[in-house]
Amino acid sequence: MSDSHARFLAHCFVQLAGPEGRLPSPWVGSQMAQLDRLDGDIDTLMMRIAHVRTWTYMTHRSDWIENAADWQERARGIEDRLSDALHDSITQRFVDRRSAFLVRHLAKDGELLASVDKEGIVQVEGTPVGRLDGFRFAPDVVDGAAARTLMAAANRVLRTEIAARARRLANDDDEAFVLDGSGRLQWRGGPVGRLAAGEAILSPRAEVQAAEFLDGEARERVRQRLQLFVKAEIERRLALCLRCNPYRSKGSRAASCSSWWTRSARSRSPISGRRSAISTGRPGGRSPASACGLGRERLSGAAVRSRERALSRAPMGGAARPCRASGAG
């Protein structure tokens, strides 16, 4: 325990053992004001946090201090601000040490040792320097001399890694790619491209995400592989639509579209049950003729179609209009 802290506790004891048995509010305010400062190094900030936590304990003794709830709120706010300042100082110290470390290694002629883990974290000589998201490198520091140092290191080591990624992507299976609802293309969890307008609505182009270290032949291989995946994905998802492609022959296109729309609308058509009854001749176990009140009269094709139109015009919740024979077969 430091001498200053011992004197502080002695003063608190004298006040609490005195006639009033409480800590004077003006003295409490002056003590907290001395702690509500964000300057100083890491050790100074840690010492202030320790002192303000002592005040946090004391303000929870309502018999020691007046307006305890207000003092509790003030102590909590001071501790939060000091904790944020301490975090920033520790982060800055780490960044400064990392930058100095990289500067020493960049000054050497030897090759830097770099690696990228499964999450895409880039490490240079065992020190994390940023993240590789797809083919785009995002350094931890975005401005200042530290950022320039990190980018210089990345320029020396990431070009080889990204070229290797481009080769792996070009040879990977379709299961490694994802096309999301926004038209973005991902490869093994990282963004690598997006869809763009093509010559036809069912023939979009695949564009590679802009990346500083991906260019030339490697970029073209990535684009071609993404284009193949997009084509396969469209054929997989829209197989029935592609059968209605306008560039196919008229007969095959009509047959395919008719089959597709029939299957899609059959279960939702309000008169599908009535049309089926007429065409099959079994509405509730009766023939089409007996359903229309014609006994065993044999109906021609035109008469059946006439009955069908009459049923289709009938209200949905009511019975169909009485059928009238328009001819016999």
Contacts in CASP RR format, 6 or more apart in sequence:
PFRMAT RR
TARGET T0000
AUTHOR 0000-0000-0000
METHOD contacts of the structure
MODEL  1
MSDSHARFLAHCFVQLAGPEGRLPSPWVGSQMAQLDRLDGDIDTLMMRIA
HVRTWTYMTHRSDWIENAADWQERARGIEDRLSDALHDSITQRFVDRRSA
FLVRHLAKDGELLASVDKEGIVQVEGTPVGRLDGFRFAPDVVDGAAARTL
MAAANRVLRTEIAARARRLANDDDEAFVLDGSGRLQWRGGPVGRLAAGEA
ILSPRAEVQAAEFLDGEARERVRQRLQLFVKAEIERRLALCLRCNPYRSK
GSRAASCSSWWTRSARSRSPISGRRSAISTGRPGGRSPASACGLGRERLS
GAAVRSRERALSRAPMGGAARPCRASGAG
5 51 0 8 1.000
8 31 0 8 1.000
12 23 0 8 1.000
12 58 0 8 1.000
15 21 0 8 1.000
15 22 0 8 1.000
15 23 0 8 1.000
15 24 0 8 1.000
15 27 0 8 1.000
16 22 0 8 1.000
16 23 0 8 1.000
16 64 0 8 1.000
21 64 0 8 1.000
22 63 0 8 1.000
22 64 0 8 1.000
22 65 0 8 1.000
22 66 0 8 1.000
23 58 0 8 1.000
23 64 0 8 1.000
23 65 0 8 1.000
25 65 0 8 1.000
25 66 0 8 1.000
25 67 0 8 1.000
28 55 0 8 1.000
28 65 0 8 1.000
28 71 0 8 1.000
31 55 0 8 1.000
32 52 0 8 1.000
32 55 0 8 1.000
32 71 0 8 1.000
32 74 0 8 1.000
32 75 0 8 1.000
32 78 0 8 1.000
35 48 0 8 1.000
35 51 0 8 1.000
35 52 0 8 1.000
35 55 0 8 1.000
35 78 0 8 1.000
35 82 0 8 1.000
36 78 0 8 1.000
36 81 0 8 1.000
37 48 0 8 1.000
38 45 0 8 1.000
38 81 0 8 1.000
38 82 0 8 1.000
38 85 0 8 1.000
41 89 0 8 1.000
42 86 0 8 1.000
42 89 0 8 1.000
42 90 0 8 1.000
42 93 0 8 1.000
45 82 0 8 1.000
45 85 0 8 1.000
45 86 0 8 1.000
45 89 0 8 1.000
46 86 0 8 1.000
48 82 0 8 1.000
49 79 0 8 1.000
49 82 0 8 1.000
49 83 0 8 1.000
49 86 0 8 1.000
52 75 0 8 1.000
52 78 0 8 1.000
52 79 0 8 1.000
52 82 0 8 1.000
53 79 0 8 1.000
55 71 0 8 1.000
55 75 0 8 1.000
56 72 0 8 1.000
56 75 0 8 1.000
56 76 0 8 1.000
56 79 0 8 1.000
58 64 0 8 1.000
58 65 0 8 1.000
59 65 0 8 1.000
59 68 0 8 1.000
59 71 0 8 1.000
59 72 0 8 1.000
59 75 0 8 1.000
60 68 0 8 1.000
60 72 0 8 1.000
61 68 0 8 1.000
62 68 0 8 1.000
65 71 0 8 1.000
95 140 0 8 1.000
95 141 0 8 1.000
95 146 0 8 1.000
96 146 0 8 1.000
98 127 0 8 1.000
98 129 0 8 1.000
98 146 0 8 1.000
99 145 0 8 1.000
99 146 0 8 1.000
99 149 0 8 1.000
99 150 0 8 1.000
101 125 0 8 1.000
101 127 0 8 1.000
102 124 0 8 1.000
102 125 0 8 1.000
102 127 0 8 1.000
102 129 0 8 1.000
102 149 0 8 1.000
102 150 0 8 1.000
102 153 0 8 1.000
103 149 0 8 1.000
105 112 0 8 1.000
105 124 0 8 1.000
105 125 0 8 1.000
105 153 0 8 1.000
106 112 0 8 1.000
106 149 0 8 1.000
106 152 0 8 1.000
106 153 0 8 1.000
106 156 0 8 1.000
111 156 0 8 1.000
112 124 0 8 1.000
112 125 0 8 1.000
112 153 0 8 1.000
112 156 0 8 1.000
112 157 0 8 1.000
113 124 0 8 1.000
113 125 0 8 1.000
113 126 0 8 1.000
114 122 0 8 1.000
114 123 0 8 1.000
114 124 0 8 1.000
114 125 0 8 1.000
114 153 0 8 1.000
114 157 0 8 1.000
114 158 0 8 1.000
114 161 0 8 1.000
115 122 0 8 1.000
115 123 0 8 1.000
115 126 0 8 1.000
116 122 0 8 1.000
116 123 0 8 1.000
116 132 0 8 1.000
116 161 0 8 1.000
117 123 0 8 1.000
119 131 0 8 1.000
120 131 0 8 1.000
120 132 0 8 1.000
120 133 0 8 1.000
121 128 0 8 1.000
121 130 0 8 1.000
121 131 0 8 1.000
121 132 0 8 1.000
122 128 0 8 1.000
122 129 0 8 1.000
122 130 0 8 1.000
122 131 0 8 1.000
122 132 0 8 1.000
122 137 0 8 1.000
122 154 0 8 1.000
122 158 0 8 1.000
122 161 0 8 1.000
123 129 0 8 1.000
124 153 0 8 1.000
124 154 0 8 1.000
124 157 0 8 1.000
128 140 0 8 1.000
129 139 0 8 1.000
129 140 0 8 1.000
129 150 0 8 1.000
129 153 0 8 1.000
129 154 0 8 1.000
130 137 0 8 1.000
130 138 0 8 1.000
130 139 0 8 1.000
130 140 0 8 1.000
130 150 0 8 1.000
130 154 0 8 1.000
131 137 0 8 1.000
131 138 0 8 1.000
132 138 0 8 1.000
132 158 0 8 1.000
132 161 0 8 1.000
132 162 0 8 1.000
133 190 0 8 1.000
133 191 0 8 1.000
134 165 0 8 1.000
134 187 0 8 1.000
134 189 0 8 1.000
134 190 0 8 1.000
134 191 0 8 1.000
134 192 0 8 1.000
134 209 0 8 1.000
134 211 0 8 1.000
135 162 0 8 1.000
135 165 0 8 1.000
135 166 0 8 1.000
135 192 0 8 1.000
135 208 0 8 1.000
135 209 0 8 1.000
135 211 0 8 1.000
135 213 0 8 1.000
135 214 0 8 1.000
135 222 0 8 1.000
136 191 0 8 1.000
136 209 0 8 1.000
136 210 0 8 1.000
136 211 0 8 1.000
136 212 0 8 1.000
137 154 0 8 1.000
137 158 0 8 1.000
137 211 0 8 1.000
137 212 0 8 1.000
137 213 0 8 1.000
139 147 0 8 1.000
139 150 0 8 1.000
139 151 0 8 1.000
139 154 0 8 1.000
140 150 0 8 1.000
141 147 0 8 1.000
141 150 0 8 1.000
155 213 0 8 1.000
158 213 0 8 1.000
159 213 0 8 1.000
162 211 0 8 1.000
162 213 0 8 1.000
162 214 0 8 1.000
162 218 0 8 1.000
163 213 0 8 1.000
163 218 0 8 1.000
166 214 0 8 1.000
166 218 0 8 1.000
166 219 0 8 1.000
166 221 0 8 1.000
166 222 0 8 1.000
167 218 0 8 1.000
167 221 0 8 1.000
169 176 0 8 1.000
169 187 0 8 1.000
169 192 0 8 1.000
169 222 0 8 1.000
169 225 0 8 1.000
170 221 0 8 1.000
170 222 0 8 1.000
170 224 0 8 1.000
170 225 0 8 1.000
172 187 0 8 1.000
172 188 0 8 1.000
172 225 0 8 1.000
174 229 0 8 1.000
174 232 0 8 1.000
174 233 0 8 1.000
176 187 0 8 1.000
176 188 0 8 1.000
177 185 0 8 1.000
177 186 0 8 1.000
177 187 0 8 1.000
177 226 0 8 1.000
177 229 0 8 1.000
177 233 0 8 1.000
178 185 0 8 1.000
178 186 0 8 1.000
178 187 0 8 1.000
178 189 0 8 1.000
179 185 0 8 1.000
179 186 0 8 1.000
179 195 0 8 1.000
179 229 0 8 1.000
179 230 0 8 1.000
179 233 0 8 1.000
180 186 0 8 1.000
183 194 0 8 1.000
183 195 0 8 1.000
184 191 0 8 1.000
184 193 0 8 1.000
184 194 0 8 1.000
184 195 0 8 1.000
185 191 0 8 1.000
185 192 0 8 1.000
185 193 0 8 1.000
185 194 0 8 1.000
185 195 0 8 1.000
185 206 0 8 1.000
185 226 0 8 1.000
185 229 0 8 1.000
185 230 0 8 1.000
186 192 0 8 1.000
191 209 0 8 1.000
192 208 0 8 1.000
192 209 0 8 1.000
192 222 0 8 1.000
192 226 0 8 1.000
193 206 0 8 1.000
193 207 0 8 1.000
193 208 0 8 1.000
193 209 0 8 1.000
193 226 0 8 1.000
194 206 0 8 1.000
194 207 0 8 1.000
194 209 0 8 1.000
195 204 0 8 1.000
195 205 0 8 1.000
195 206 0 8 1.000
195 207 0 8 1.000
195 230 0 8 1.000
196 204 0 8 1.000
196 205 0 8 1.000
196 206 0 8 1.000
196 207 0 8 1.000
197 204 0 8 1.000
197 205 0 8 1.000
198 204 0 8 1.000
198 205 0 8 1.000
202 234 0 8 1.000
202 238 0 8 1.000
202 241 0 8 1.000
202 242 0 8 1.000
202 245 0 8 1.000
204 230 0 8 1.000
204 234 0 8 1.000
205 227 0 8 1.000
206 223 0 8 1.000
206 226 0 8 1.000
206 227 0 8 1.000
206 229 0 8 1.000
206 230 0 8 1.000
207 223 0 8 1.000
208 214 0 8 1.000
208 219 0 8 1.000
208 222 0 8 1.000
208 223 0 8 1.000
208 226 0 8 1.000
214 222 0 8 1.000
234 242 0 8 1.000
235 242 0 8 1.000
240 256 0 8 1.000
240 260 0 8 1.000
241 260 0 8 1.000
243 252 0 8 1.000
243 253 0 8 1.000
243 256 0 8 1.000
243 257 0 8 1.000
243 260 0 8 1.000
244 253 0 8 1.000
244 256 0 8 1.000
244 257 0 8 1.000
244 260 0 8 1.000
245 253 0 8 1.000
246 253 0 8 1.000
248 256 0 8 1.000
266 272 0 8 1.000
269 275 0 8 1.000
270 316 0 8 1.000
271 311 0 8 1.000
271 312 0 8 1.000
274 283 0 8 1.000
274 308 0 8 1.000
274 311 0 8 1.000
274 312 0 8 1.000
274 314 0 8 1.000
274 320 0 8 1.000
275 308 0 8 1.000
275 311 0 8 1.000
275 312 0 8 1.000
277 283 0 8 1.000
277 284 0 8 1.000
277 288 0 8 1.000
277 291 0 8 1.000
278 288 0 8 1.000
278 304 0 8 1.000
278 307 0 8 1.000
278 308 0 8 1.000
278 311 0 8 1.000
279 304 0 8 1.000
281 287 0 8 1.000
281 288 0 8 1.000
281 291 0 8 1.000
283 291 0 8 1.000
287 296 0 8 1.000
288 299 0 8 1.000
288 304 0 8 1.000
288 307 0 8 1.000
289 295 0 8 1.000
289 296 0 8 1.000
289 297 0 8 1.000
289 298 0 8 1.000
289 299 0 8 1.000
290 296 0 8 1.000
291 323 0 8 1.000
292 299 0 8 1.000
292 307 0 8 1.000
292 322 0 8 1.000
292 323 0 8 1.000
292 325 0 8 1.000
293 322 0 8 1.000
293 323 0 8 1.000
294 323 0 8 1.000
294 325 0 8 1.000
297 325 0 8 1.000
297 328 0 8 1.000
298 328 0 8 1.000
298 329 0 8 1.000
299 307 0 8 1.000
299 325 0 8 1.000
299 327 0 8 1.000
299 328 0 8 1.000
299 329 0 8 1.000
300 327 0 8 1.000
300 328 0 8 1.000
300 329 0 8 1.000
301 329 0 8 1.000
302 326 0 8 1.000
302 327 0 8 1.000
303 325 0 8 1.000
303 326 0 8 1.000
303 327 0 8 1.000
303 328 0 8 1.000
303 329 0 8 1.000
306 323 0 8 1.000
306 326 0 8 1.000
307 323 0 8 1.000
310 320 0 8 1.000
310 321 0 8 1.000
310 323 0 8 1.000
311 320 0 8 1.000
313 321 0 8 1.000
314 320 0 8 1.000
314 321 0 8 1.000
END
